[in-house]
Amino acid sequence: MHLRFTDDELATLAEMLTLACWATFWNHKQDSEEGVARFDDMLEKILSRMQHNGLSGEVENDPERQRLRLRKDKEEGSFYAQCYDEMRAETFWDELVIRMAERELEKRYGKSEMEAMNEQRRKEVAEPIAKRFWQEFTTNGLENLHVVSKQNEG
């Protein structure tokens, strides 16, 4: 089976694979190297095809990794870079709210009582706390977030 892509489709595929590779680079779990390499190899193949098709102006060598990549100067403001930045920001805020709410719930109810709650009850008690954190972070970002050292520490 052969797939034929226009130059625009090939460039879009390269952007999609670049985005996928950026996501795989965050995987530091043991034995993830093979999966990361598969994604990286596929991107290398597409970028090589772009060069072969006369789109070498869109591709450059990454001296650090000794692999091809889409041109760094075109990355800023690109759709795939915006998607990546948005994903990272949303993940950060989601995780922060979830972890802060869980910590608050454990303080309020205790770990054993929280573990004993069914999923529906846990959602009910977590929702107002999570909403409070969302409101705080939406309004003030990290401005009011401080680390308070325990007594006799720090």
Contacts in CASP RR format, 6 or more apart in sequence:
PFRMAT RR
TARGET T0000
AUTHOR 0000-0000-0000
METHOD contacts of the structure
MODEL  1
MHLRFTDDELATLAEMLTLACWATFWNHKQDSEEGVARFDDMLEKILSRM
QHNGLSGEVENDPERQRLRLRKDKEEGSFYAQCYDEMRAETFWDELVIRM
AERELEKRYGKSEMEAMNEQRRKEVAEPIAKRFWQEFTTNGLENLHVVSK
QNEG
5 13 0 8 1.000
7 50 0 8 1.000
7 53 0 8 1.000
7 54 0 8 1.000
7 55 0 8 1.000
10 46 0 8 1.000
10 49 0 8 1.000
10 50 0 8 1.000
10 53 0 8 1.000
10 55 0 8 1.000
11 50 0 8 1.000
11 55 0 8 1.000
11 58 0 8 1.000
13 46 0 8 1.000
14 43 0 8 1.000
14 46 0 8 1.000
14 47 0 8 1.000
14 50 0 8 1.000
14 58 0 8 1.000
14 59 0 8 1.000
14 70 0 8 1.000
15 70 0 8 1.000
15 78 0 8 1.000
15 79 0 8 1.000
15 80 0 8 1.000
16 80 0 8 1.000
17 39 0 8 1.000
17 42 0 8 1.000
17 43 0 8 1.000
17 46 0 8 1.000
18 43 0 8 1.000
18 69 0 8 1.000
18 70 0 8 1.000
18 80 0 8 1.000
19 80 0 8 1.000
19 83 0 8 1.000
19 84 0 8 1.000
20 39 0 8 1.000
20 43 0 8 1.000
21 36 0 8 1.000
21 39 0 8 1.000
21 40 0 8 1.000
21 43 0 8 1.000
22 84 0 8 1.000
23 84 0 8 1.000
23 87 0 8 1.000
24 32 0 8 1.000
24 35 0 8 1.000
24 36 0 8 1.000
24 39 0 8 1.000
24 40 0 8 1.000
25 36 0 8 1.000
27 36 0 8 1.000
40 67 0 8 1.000
43 68 0 8 1.000
43 69 0 8 1.000
44 67 0 8 1.000
44 68 0 8 1.000
47 59 0 8 1.000
47 68 0 8 1.000
47 69 0 8 1.000
47 70 0 8 1.000
48 68 0 8 1.000
50 56 0 8 1.000
50 58 0 8 1.000
50 59 0 8 1.000
51 59 0 8 1.000
51 68 0 8 1.000
57 71 0 8 1.000
58 70 0 8 1.000
58 71 0 8 1.000
58 74 0 8 1.000
59 68 0 8 1.000
59 69 0 8 1.000
59 70 0 8 1.000
59 71 0 8 1.000
60 68 0 8 1.000
60 69 0 8 1.000
60 70 0 8 1.000
60 71 0 8 1.000
60 72 0 8 1.000
61 67 0 8 1.000
61 68 0 8 1.000
61 69 0 8 1.000
62 68 0 8 1.000
62 69 0 8 1.000
75 81 0 8 1.000
93 137 0 8 1.000
96 133 0 8 1.000
96 137 0 8 1.000
97 130 0 8 1.000
97 133 0 8 1.000
97 134 0 8 1.000
97 137 0 8 1.000
98 130 0 8 1.000
100 133 0 8 1.000
101 126 0 8 1.000
101 129 0 8 1.000
101 130 0 8 1.000
101 133 0 8 1.000
102 126 0 8 1.000
104 129 0 8 1.000
105 114 0 8 1.000
105 122 0 8 1.000
105 125 0 8 1.000
105 126 0 8 1.000
105 129 0 8 1.000
106 114 0 8 1.000
108 125 0 8 1.000
109 117 0 8 1.000
109 125 0 8 1.000
114 122 0 8 1.000
117 125 0 8 1.000
136 144 0 8 1.000
END
